[in-house]
Amino acid sequence: MGAEVYSVHTATIRGAEALPVSVEVSLSHGIPGITLVGMPDTAVLEARSRVRCAMTGSGYDPPRLHITVNLAPGELKKKGTGFDLPIAVAILSATHQIPLEGLDHMLFVGELALDGTVSAVRGMVAYAMLAKQAGLTLACGSDADIPESLRSQVRVLPELSRLKQGADGLAGAEGRACVTPPSEALDFADVIDQEMAKRAMVVAAAGGHGMLMVGPPGSGKSMLAKRLPTILAPLEPDEELQSMLLYSVAGETFMGGNGHNRPFRAPHHSISLVGMVGGGNPVLPGEISLAHNGVLFLDELPEFSPGALQALRQPMEDREVRIVRADGTYRFPSDFQLIAAANPCPCGYLGDPVRPCKCTPAQIVKYQNRVGGPLIDRIDIVVNVARPREDRLIGGQAGMSSAQMAEAVQKAREFAKWRKTKYGEERGGAPHESVANARFDADARAMLEAIAARKALSGRAIARIVRVSRTIADISGRGEVGRDELAEACSYRLQDNG
């Protein structure tokens, strides 16, 4: 008769999801030790030493038998230190040192310290989501950041010794909510003498448009970008859970804030291609996925590597990143709003009325061409941010605040929703569908045709001008797009200075 096999539930992170894994243990006579099979990586193999020390430190007796641990399914690569706890639980159950009641209904994930303390690992939100889908209860360390919607599915196991008491030894239905450090209060009222740029921000926020700000150093481009989340709609519960999942898989703390502000990511221009789109070993989400449902701000846009910038094109269209590896395809969502800032030239003072530009025409063209036409073609709004006037800065002249701008954005979104419901419009990706749903009046349509012919605009450029025009009309509460709305949209799109 064969040896009895004991198993417990656990999981491994692959991309942005947790895949179920069974930890199977069989005991046999032979040289004492632990053999791990099932495609474990180095971190999993090291669990053999941690588990033995943790069992001793928690008052258990490591069996003087040969232990075979199988991580099923065998074809799936197992990574990370989260297998420490399930391996220890499976061994203890096989040696009858802990009660077996309730273990079948639990999913164990955690790293063990040598004294038996259980710690959380990367991706706890993904594990909690899997436990909820499978009808299991997640047993993990007390330092796990779990969203409120999943806390009822979590039991805290701070120490391995708690298992001596069986399932009742796990702390009650408690999971620690994700705690966000207080963030600096930002308000557009702090940005002086930039009302035109604020107006463009309202348009960008109301329609979810990508935006590029061009201006000299110190004109307030970064200040404007950092305050954009204050006028965006709060995260919906499903969106917040998606963002928390991506941050958890990446091993970061979600900084959404108590007001459910949308994510804001501002990577340095020295970021690598992998850091921008994701990848590595293990495969982790990049900045564009961490900005999902939020804002991706690229300051000093021409200073980014051409590869990192051009890699944005496909995610901006598909709203998803696909990373192909030998073991399959990894998918991360990347529905973000791109906000970028750039100097007009290498020295930064091209067109400045006070400080003369020292760059040659060749240097200016080379600098501006670093961004690339295909990426610029996917940005809806380009706005010039001029140097603020000294008297207004010193006098502290107040302008539009975040509250005023957020109210305009909310009204525009509500009007757009009412309009689409009234006219039965569906959001379409093709240029002709966008033009058809925009509802231009006759004068505006004739004006658009003339501009498109004179400027030789591409289909994508026409569609984006139409989208911005429609957003401006929604801000004004107009059912049809007129010449004024089209003229403002063209001023954001057709920049004579490149």
C-alpha positions in Angstrom: 0.0 0.0 0.0 1.4 3.4 -1.0 2.3 6.2 1.3 -0.5 8.6 2.3 -0.3 12.1 0.6 -1.4 15.3 2.3 -2.0 18.5 0.4 -3.0 22.1 1.1 -4.0 25.0 -1.2 -1.7 27.8 -2.2 -1.0 29.9 -5.4 1.7 31.5 -7.4 1.8 34.9 -9.1 1.9 35.0 -12.9 1.6 38.4 -14.4 -1.3 40.2 -12.6 -3.1 37.1 -11.4 -2.7 34.3 -8.9 -2.9 30.8 -10.2 -3.9 27.9 -7.9 -1.2 25.4 -6.8 -1.5 22.3 -4.6 1.3 21.5 -2.1 1.5 17.7 -1.8 3.6 16.0 0.8 4.6 12.4 1.1 6.7 10.8 3.9 9.1 7.9 3.4 12.0 6.1 5.1 15.4 7.2 4.1 17.9 10.0 4.7 16.1 12.8 6.5 15.6 15.8 4.3 13.2 17.7 2.0 13.0 17.2 -1.8 11.1 19.8 -3.7 9.7 19.1 -7.2 7.3 20.9 -9.5 9.5 23.6 -11.2 10.5 25.6 -8.1 12.8 28.6 -8.5 15.7 29.4 -6.2 13.5 31.2 -3.6 11.2 28.2 -3.4 14.1 25.8 -3.0 15.5 27.8 -0.1 12.2 27.2 1.7 13.6 23.9 2.8 15.9 25.5 5.3 13.4 28.2 6.4 10.7 25.7 7.0 12.8 23.4 9.2 14.0 26.3 11.4 10.5 27.8 11.6 9.0 24.5 12.7 11.7 24.1 15.4 11.3 27.8 16.5 7.5 27.3 16.8 7.7 24.2 19.0 7.2 21.5 16.4 9.4 18.5 15.8 10.7 18.2 12.2 10.2 14.6 11.2 13.3 12.4 10.9 12.0 11.0 7.6 12.5 11.9 3.9 9.9 14.4 2.8 8.9 14.8 -0.8 7.0 18.0 -1.6 5.3 18.3 -5.0 4.0 21.6 -6.3 1.2 20.8 -8.7 0.7 21.4 -11.5 4.3 20.5 -12.4 4.4 22.4 -15.7 3.8 25.8 -14.0 6.9 27.7 -12.8 6.7 28.4 -9.0 8.3 31.6 -7.8 8.7 33.5 -4.6 8.8 33.0 -0.9 5.1 32.6 -0.4 5.4 28.8 -0.5 7.1 28.7 2.9 3.8 28.7 4.9 1.9 26.1 2.8 4.9 23.7 2.7 5.2 23.9 6.5 1.4 23.4 6.9 1.4 20.4 4.6 4.4 18.8 6.5 2.8 19.4 9.9 -0.5 17.9 8.7 1.3 14.9 7.3 3.0 14.3 10.6 -0.3 14.9 12.5 1.2 17.7 14.6 -1.7 20.1 13.8 -5.4 19.4 13.6 -6.6 18.8 10.0 -10.1 20.3 10.4 -10.6 23.3 8.2 -7.4 23.1 6.3 -9.1 22.0 3.1 -11.0 25.3 3.0 -8.0 27.6 3.3 -5.4 29.0 1.0 -2.0 29.5 2.7 0.4 32.1 1.5 3.3 33.6 3.5 7.0 33.8 4.1 8.4 32.3 7.3 11.1 33.8 9.5 13.4 31.4 11.4 11.3 31.9 14.6 8.1 31.0 12.9 6.8 34.5 12.2 4.6 34.7 9.1 5.1 37.7 6.8 3.1 38.8 3.7 4.6 38.6 0.3 4.2 40.4 -3.0 0.7 40.1 -4.6 -1.5 39.6 -1.6 -4.4 41.3 -3.3 -4.2 38.8 -6.2 -4.1 35.9 -3.7 -7.2 37.3 -1.9 -9.1 37.6 -5.2 -8.3 34.0 -6.0 -9.4 32.9 -2.6 -12.7 34.7 -3.1 -13.2 33.2 -6.5 -12.4 29.6 -5.2 -14.5 30.0 -2.1 -11.5 29.6 0.2 -10.2 31.6 3.1 -6.8 33.2 2.7 -4.4 32.6 5.6 -1.5 35.0 5.6 0.7 37.3 7.8 -0.7 40.2 9.7 1.2 42.7 7.6 -0.8 42.0 4.4 -2.5 45.0 2.8 -5.9 43.8 1.8 -8.7 46.0 0.3 -11.9 46.4 2.3 -14.0 44.5 -0.2 -11.8 41.3 0.4 -11.2 41.5 4.1 -14.0 39.1 5.0 -12.1 36.4 3.0 -8.9 36.8 5.1 -7.7 35.2 8.3 -4.5 36.5 10.0 -1.8 34.0 10.9 1.0 36.0 12.6 2.9 32.9 13.9 3.2 29.3 12.8 2.6 28.2 16.3 -1.0 29.3 16.0 -1.7 26.2 13.9 -1.5 24.0 17.1 -5.0 25.3 17.9 -6.4 24.3 14.6 -8.5 26.7 12.5 -9.7 28.4 15.7 -6.2 29.5 16.3 -6.3 31.8 13.3 -7.3 35.4 14.2 -10.9 36.2 13.5 -12.2 37.6 10.3 -9.7 40.3 10.1 -7.4 41.7 7.4 -5.5 44.8 7.6 -6.8 47.5 5.3 -4.4 49.2 3.0 -3.1 52.3 4.8 -2.1 55.2 2.7 0.3 57.8 4.1 -1.2 61.3 4.1 -0.3 63.2 0.9 0.4 66.8 0.3 -2.8 68.8 -0.4 -2.6 70.0 -4.0 -4.8 72.7 -5.5 -4.8 74.4 -8.9 -5.2 77.7 -7.1 -1.5 77.5 -6.2 -0.6 77.8 -9.9 -0.6 81.5 -10.7 -1.1 83.1 -14.1 -1.7 79.9 -16.1 -5.4 80.2 -16.8 -5.1 79.1 -20.4 -3.2 76.0 -19.4 -5.8 75.3 -16.7 -8.5 75.5 -19.3 -6.7 72.9 -21.4 -6.4 70.8 -18.2 -10.2 70.9 -17.8 -10.7 69.8 -21.4 -8.2 67.0 -21.0 -9.8 65.8 -17.8 -13.4 66.0 -19.2 -12.6 63.9 -22.2 -9.7 61.8 -21.0 -7.4 63.3 -23.6 -3.6 63.0 -23.8 -1.9 66.4 -23.3 1.6 67.8 -24.0 2.7 71.1 -22.3 5.5 73.0 -24.0 7.2 75.9 -22.2 10.4 77.2 -20.6 11.8 75.9 -17.4 10.0 77.1 -14.3 6.7 78.0 -16.1 4.7 75.6 -13.9 4.3 72.6 -16.2 5.0 70.0 -13.4 2.8 71.9 -10.9 -0.1 71.7 -13.4 0.4 68.0 -14.1 0.6 67.0 -10.4 -2.7 68.6 -9.7 -4.6 66.9 -12.5 -5.9 64.0 -10.3 -7.6 66.6 -8.1 -10.2 67.3 -10.9 -10.6 63.8 -12.2 -13.6 61.6 -11.2 -12.9 59.5 -8.1 -12.1 55.8 -8.6 -15.0 53.4 -8.8 -14.7 50.4 -6.5 -13.8 48.1 -9.3 -11.2 50.5 -10.6 -9.7 50.9 -7.2 -9.5 47.1 -6.8 -7.7 46.8 -10.2 -5.2 49.4 -9.2 -4.6 47.8 -5.8 -4.1 44.5 -7.6 -1.4 45.9 -9.9 0.4 47.7 -7.1 0.3 44.5 -4.9 1.7 42.4 -7.7 4.5 45.0 -8.2 5.3 44.9 -4.5 4.2 48.5 -4.0 1.7 50.3 -1.7 -1.2 51.8 -3.5 -1.2 55.6 -3.0 -4.7 56.3 -4.0 -5.5 58.3 -0.9 -8.5 58.5 1.4 -10.5 60.3 -1.4 -9.9 57.5 -3.8 -7.7 59.7 -6.0 -6.6 58.2 -9.2 -3.0 56.9 -9.5 -0.3 59.3 -10.6 3.0 58.0 -11.9 5.9 60.2 -12.8 8.9 58.1 -13.9 12.3 59.7 -14.4 13.4 60.2 -18.0 16.3 57.7 -17.4 13.7 54.8 -17.0 14.4 51.7 -19.1 12.1 50.0 -21.5 11.3 47.2 -19.0 10.6 49.8 -16.3 8.2 51.6 -18.6 6.2 48.7 -20.1 6.9 45.9 -17.7 8.9 42.6 -17.8 11.9 41.3 -16.0 12.2 38.0 -14.1 9.7 37.6 -12.5 7.5 39.5 -15.0 6.2 42.6 -13.2 4.0 45.5 -14.4 5.7 48.7 -15.6 4.9 52.3 -15.0 2.2 52.4 -17.7 0.3 49.6 -15.9 0.8 51.2 -12.5 -0.8 54.3 -14.0 -3.9 52.2 -15.0 -7.1 54.2 -14.3 -4.9 57.2 -13.6 -2.3 59.6 -15.0 1.1 58.9 -16.5 3.2 62.1 -16.4 6.4 62.2 -18.5 8.4 65.3 -17.6 11.2 66.4 -20.0 9.6 64.2 -22.7 12.4 64.5 -25.3 14.9 63.2 -22.7 13.3 59.8 -22.6 14.9 57.0 -24.7 13.2 56.6 -28.1 12.5 53.0 -27.4 10.6 53.7 -24.2 8.6 56.4 -25.9 7.7 54.4 -28.9 6.7 51.5 -26.7 3.8 53.7 -25.5 2.0 53.6 -28.9 0.5 50.2 -28.7 -0.7 50.4 -25.1 -2.3 53.8 -25.7 -4.4 52.2 -28.5 -5.1 48.8 -27.0 -5.1 49.9 -23.3 -3.3 46.7 -22.5 0.4 45.6 -22.5 1.2 42.1 -23.8 4.6 40.8 -22.9 5.6 37.6 -24.7 8.0 35.2 -22.9 9.0 31.6 -23.5 6.4 30.4 -21.0 3.5 32.3 -22.5 2.0 35.7 -22.8 1.6 38.1 -19.8 -1.1 40.7 -20.0 -1.3 43.9 -17.9 -4.0 46.6 -18.2 -2.8 50.0 -19.1 -5.7 52.4 -19.6 -3.9 55.6 -18.6 -4.1 59.3 -19.4 -0.8 60.6 -20.8 0.3 64.0 -19.6 3.7 65.2 -20.9 5.9 68.2 -20.5 8.8 69.4 -22.6 11.0 72.4 -23.2 10.7 73.9 -26.7 14.4 73.5 -27.4 17.6 72.2 -25.6 18.2 75.4 -23.7 14.4 75.8 -23.0 14.0 79.5 -24.1 12.8 79.3 -27.7 10.1 81.9 -28.1 10.7 83.4 -24.6 10.1 87.2 -24.7 12.8 87.9 -22.1 15.6 85.3 -22.4 17.0 84.7 -25.9 17.4 81.1 -27.2 21.0 80.0 -27.7 20.2 76.9 -29.8 20.9 76.5 -33.5 18.0 75.6 -35.8 19.6 72.1 -36.3 19.7 71.6 -32.6 16.1 72.6 -32.2 14.9 70.3 -35.0 16.9 67.3 -33.6 15.6 68.0 -30.1 12.0 68.1 -31.1 12.3 65.1 -33.4 13.4 62.9 -30.4 9.7 62.4 -29.5 8.7 61.1 -32.8 5.7 61.9 -35.0 3.7 58.7 -34.3 3.6 59.4 -30.6 2.7 63.1 -31.0 0.0 62.0 -33.4 -1.6 60.2 -30.5 -1.7 63.2 -28.1 -4.9 65.2 -28.5 -3.9 68.5 -26.8 -0.7 70.5 -27.2 -0.6 73.7 -25.2 2.1 76.4 -24.8 2.8 77.3 -21.2 4.3 80.7 -21.1 6.4 82.2 -18.3 4.0 83.7 -15.6 4.2 87.5 -15.2 6.2 88.6 -12.2 3.7 91.1 -10.9 1.0 88.4 -10.7 3.3 85.9 -9.0 4.5 88.4 -6.4 0.9 89.7 -5.9 -0.4 86.2 -5.5 -3.3 86.7 -7.9 -5.7 83.8 -7.5 -7.1 81.8 -10.5 -9.3 78.8 -10.9 -9.1 76.4 -8.1 -9.3 72.6 -8.2 -12.9 72.7 -6.9 -14.0 75.0 -9.7 -12.3 73.0 -12.3 -13.6 69.7 -10.9 -17.1 71.0 -11.1 -16.7 71.9 -14.8 -15.3 68.5 -15.5 -18.2 66.7 -13.7 -20.8 68.8 -15.5 -19.2 68.0 -18.9 -19.1 64.3 -18.2 -22.8 64.4 -17.0 -23.8 66.3 -20.2 -21.8 63.8 -22.4 -23.6 60.9 -20.7 -27.0 62.5 -21.2 -26.2 63.3 -24.8 -25.1 59.8 -25.6 -28.2 58.4 -24.0 -30.5 60.8 -25.8 -29.0 60.2 -29.2 -28.2 56.5 -28.7 -24.5 57.1 -29.5 -21.9 54.3 -29.0 -18.3 55.0 -28.4 -16.4 54.0 -31.6 -12.7 53.7 -32.3 -12.8 54.4 -36.1 -12.4 58.0 -37.2 -15.7 58.1 -39.2 -17.6 56.9 -36.1 -16.1 59.6 -34.0 -17.0 62.3 -36.6 -20.6 60.9 -36.9 -21.2 61.0 -33.2 -19.8 64.5 -32.7 -22.8 66.3 -34.2 -21.1 69.2 -36.0 -23.3 72.0 -37.3 -23.0 72.9 -41.0 -20.5 75.8 -40.5 -18.2 73.8 -38.3 -18.3 70.8 -40.7 -17.3 73.1 -43.6 -14.5 74.7 -41.5 -13.2 71.2 -40.5 -13.1 70.1 -44.1 -11.2 73.2 -45.2 -8.6 72.9 -42.4 -8.1 69.1 -43.0 -7.5 69.8 -46.7 -5.1 72.8 -46.1 -3.1 71.0 -43.4 -3.2 67.5 -45.1 -4.4 66.0 -41.8 -4.3 62.2 -41.3 -7.4 60.3 -40.3 -6.2 60.0 -36.8 -5.5 63.7 -36.5 -9.0 64.5 -37.8 -10.6 62.1 -35.3 -8.7 63.6 -32.4 -9.6 67.2 -33.3 -13.2 66.0 -33.5 -13.0 64.3 -30.1 -11.6 67.4 -28.5 -14.2 69.6 -30.2 -16.9 67.4 -28.8 -15.5 67.6 -25.3 -15.3 71.4 -25.5 -19.0 71.5 -26.6 -19.9 69.2 -23.6 -18.2 71.6 -21.2 -20.3 74.4 -22.7 -23.5 72.2 -22.6 -24.0 72.4 -26.3 -25.6 69.6 -28.3 -23.8 70.5 -31.5 -20.2 71.5 -32.1 -19.9 75.0 -33.5 -17.0 77.0 -35.1 -15.9 78.3 -31.7 -15.4 74.8 -30.2 -13.7 73.6 -33.4 -11.4 76.6 -33.4 -10.3 76.0 -29.8 -9.7 72.3 -30.5 -7.5 73.2 -33.5 -5.5 75.7 -31.4 -4.6 72.8 -29.2 -3.7 70.5 -32.1 -2.2 72.6 -34.8 0.9 74.3 -33.4 2.8 76.4 -35.9 6.0 76.2 -34.0 6.2 72.4 -34.0 
